[in-house]
C-alpha cells in the first residue's frame, strides 16, 4: 500500500504579515472617513463671520475677570471659527517658511506610503516588523524630527500667535447678543468632536 501524500506546508508567516498590512490600511481608511465626517460636522457648526467681526459689539473690558468671562463665552460660541483662525495662522507660518512646509510634506508622504500605499510588511536588518512596531517607530521619529528641528518652534509660535488673536477678540467682543446653546462649561475649540450632532437651540 502506497504511503499517503501530505499537502504542502504553506508559508503562513508571510500571509499573516500581508493580512496585517491590509487590515492596517483598512483601519486608516475608516479613520479617514470618520475624520471627514468630523470635519463636515465642524463646518456645519461654524458661526457667520459677520457676527465674529461685528464692530458694534466690540468694547474694552472693564476688568481682567470680565475679559476672561467674555473670552470663555466667545470661545464656546465661536469655537469653530477660532479653530479655523488658528489653522490659518499655522498655514501662513508654514507658507512663509517653505523649508518647514517641505519637511512636513515629506513626513506626510512617509505616513501615506506606510499606511495607504504599502502592500508588503516592513523588513529591515533581516527582521519583519509588526504594524504596531511600525506605528510606534514612525510616531517617535515624527515627534523627534519635529522638535529637534525648527519646525517645532515654528508651529508653537504660530499656535501662540493664533491663540493670542482669538483671546484678544474674545476679550473685546461683547457676548450679550449671543445665544449660547449649551452650558458654558462644556465649551472649547474641539468640543464638537465629542458630540454626534450639532448644537440645538432650546425653546
Beta strands, then each sheet from edge to edge (+ up, - down):
strand 1: 122-124
strand 2: 127-129
sheet 1: 1+ 2-
end
